[in-house]
């Protein structure tokens, strides 16, 4: 380490890299575009990829590579499992076509609601969608659409069902099972009937009503909204921020406000549908690129 005085209180330090490169540091901070380091990571002779302008830990990583090597690997499906899966699927499709034929000639009872063929109207469902739901999905549909009898919190009570006709219909047995809820958007615990989130929500409802989560253009900009915007801006280290109550609308409704006709959007081919919708609504030209492309 090397230290020298500059203008009395300003100290300049240099950290020596293994390859002989040095990075100046002023008052204990490494330089960046806005005068700060970002997330405690520095790139030698290159820009730091973050933009929050602050360090979040005491460790300083020095690297001359702009991008870290990223290799995404997946476990290959065993050939036996793949063959058995496709074979089972093919058998069910063949049996489904045979049973559809038997229903059409009246040898098997039709238990589904059929859509009347109206001239000039497009069918609500494609033939394959109906076929798949009727002959494949129906047999295992008890794995989905399970009726519950409690709030969908971290755990919930699921009603037990049984069927005597291969799930054309089902009956409730009266029993229930307490299970872990792994299929919910309940990230913060708002669906629970007790706890800090439920208590805060009840208190806020009495103070601000039930529409405080709506559009500020329709329902106004309350003091609690301003407080939240200010808190988010302070957390991110920016001048101002705007909060939106819906993640999908954040992208789909705000991208058209930022770009329009005459602009070019470079879009990842695996972008979320909200980003894709927002880009299309903007009217800008869209060019897609392969995911994780170098």
N, C-alpha and C positions, 0 to 999 in steps of 0.2 A: 504494500500500500504506500502511496505517496501523497503527502499533504502539503499545501502551500497556502498562505494567506492571500486573500484578494479583497481589497477595499475594507479591510478591518474585520468584518463579520462574515464575509463570504469565503467559504472553504471549497476548494476544488480537490477532488480525489479521483484517482484513476485505478480501476480494477484491471489487472493484467490477465488476459486470456491465455490459455495454453498455447495457442498458436502465435502469440505475440501481439494480439489485437488489444486495444484498450478502449474503455468506455468512460467518459467523464461523468462525474456525479457532483451536483451542486447541493449543498446543505442536506446531504444524505439522500437526495432524490435523483433518479436517472432522467435524462432529458427525453422528451417525447414531443409530438406536434403541439400539444397544449402545455408543455412544461412539466408533465408528470409521467410516471410510469403507469402501465396498465396491467393489473392483476399480477404484479410482481414478476413479469416476464419481459425480458429484453431481447431483441434481435440485433445482432451485430451488423452494422451497415445496412439495416433494413428496417422497415416500419413495423411497429407493434400492431398485431391484428385486432386488438381490442380498442374500444373507444370510450370507456367510462372514465378515464383520466385519473384513476387512483389505484394504489396498490391495496391488495386484500390480504397479503401475508408478508412475512419477513424474508422469504427466500427469493433470491434473484437468480434466474436461470439465464445463462448466456449461451446462445446457439447461433450458428451461422446459417442454418437452414430455415427457409421461409415457411415451409410446410413440413410437418412431421409425417413420416411414412405411415400410411394407413392401409392395412390389408384386411378386408372383410371376408371372412371365411364362414362357411356353413357346413354342418355335418351332412354328408351325402346319405340319401335314403338307401337302405339295403335293397339289393335287387329283388330278393325274395318278397320283402314287404311291398315293394312297388308292384310286382307282378300280381300278388294276391289282391291288392287294392283295386287295380284296374280290372282284374278278372271278376271280382265281386260286383263292381260297378256295372260291368258289361252284362252280367247275368241279370241284375235287377232291371236294367233297361230293356232287355229282351223279354223278361217276364211281364214288365209293364206294358209293352206293346201287345203282347198276347192277351192280357186281361182287358186292355182297351178294346181290342177286337171282339172279345166275348161280350163286353158291355154293349157294343154297337149293334150286335145281332140279337141281343136280349137274353143271352145265356147267363149273364151275371148282372145283378142289380146295380144300377147307377146310384151311388150314394152322394154324389157331389152336385152342387148347384151349377147348372149349365147356362151359359149366356146365350140368349136368343140371337140368331143371325139377322141383324137388321140391315137392309140394303142402304148403302151410302155411309155406313158408320164403321169406323175402324175398331176391331176388337180391343177390349180393355187389356187383355193378356195375350201374349204370344202362345202359340201351341206348345212350345217346349217348356215354358214357364208352368203352364197348367199340367203338363205331363210330369214334370219333375216334382211339383207339389203333391200331386195326386198319388204317384206311385213310389217315390223315393223318400221325400221329406216326411210324408205322413207317418211312415213306419218308425221314425226316430224323433218326431216332433216333441215328445215329452222332455227332450233335452233343452228345449227352448220354451219361451212363453209360460214360465212357471208362475202360477198364482201365489201371491204372498199374503200374509195376514199380520204384518207388522211394518214399522217404518223401515225403509231400505238403508239402514245405517251400516256400521262395520259388520254387524251380524243381522240376520233377519230370519223370520219364520216362513218356511215354504210349506204349502199344503200338499199333502200326498194325494196322488191321483192313480186310478187304475182304469184299464180298458179291457173289454171283452171282444172287441171286433177290430183288433189291430190298429187302434187309434183313429178310427173313423169318428168315434165319440169317446168320451171319458167320464168318469164319475169321481167325485170327491169322497175319500174314505173317512174324513173327519180327523185324521191324524195330521200332525205337523212336525216338521224337522227344523231345528235351529242350525243354520249354515253360515259360513263366512261369505260375505258379499264381495266378490271380485269383479263384478260386471257393472259398476256404477261410476258416474261422474262426480260422486260425492267426495271430492278431494278434501274439502275443509270441514266436513262433518255437519253441514247445514241441515241434512235430512234427519238427524237425530232429534228426538223429542225432549232431550235434556242435555245439559252441558253448557259451556260458555257460548257456543255459537247460537244455540236455540234461545238462550236467555238474552243475548245481545240482539238477536233478530226480533224477539218479542218487544223489547224496549224500544228499538228503532221504529217498529211498526206503530206503536202508540204515539211516537213523537212526529214522524214524518209521513205516516200512512203507508199504503201498500204499493205505491207507484214510484217510489224513489229510485227504483232500478230501471225505470223506463228512459226513453229518449229525452234529453234536456231540451230539444227543440219543441217537444210537445208538452212536457211536464215541468220545465224550468230547471234552473241551475241552483241547487241548494247549497247551503254552507257546508254540509257534509261532503258534497261532491268536490268543492274547492279544497277542503282539507285533505281529501284523498289524493287529488291531483298534486298538491304541494308535497305530500309525503312521498309519492312515487318519484317526483322530480328530485327531491333531496336524496333519495335512495340511489338513484341512477347518476347523480352528480351533474344534472343538466339544468338549464334555466327554467324550463316548464315542461309539463307532461299533461296528457289527456287520457282519461280512463274510460273504457267502453265496457258495458256489462256483458258483452257476448263476444267470444273469441272469433267465431266465424265472421261476424259482422265487422270486426276490427280489420280484417283483410279485405273482404269482399266490398265493403262500403267506403273504405278510405283510400284504397289504391286509385280509384277513379278521380279522387281529389288531388292526387299527387302527379299523375301522368295522364296524358290524353292523346289525341291524334297528333301524329308527327313525332311521337316518342317511341323508343325501342325498349322492350322488356326482355331480358335474358332470363329464362325460366328453367329451373330444374325439371326434368321429365317426371320426377316423383314428388313434385310439390303437392301440398294439401289442396283439396278441392276449393277451399276458400280463397287461396291465392290464385288459382286458375280462374275462378269466377270473377274475382276482382280485376284480373288482367284483361279478361274478355270484355267486361263492362266498360273499361277505360277507353276502348277504341284504339289503343296503341298497337303497334306491330309487335308480335311475339315470336321470339326465336327460342326453341328449347335446346337444351344440351343434356348429354348423358350424365346420369347421377354418378358422383365421385370421379368425374372425368378429370384427367390431368391437363 
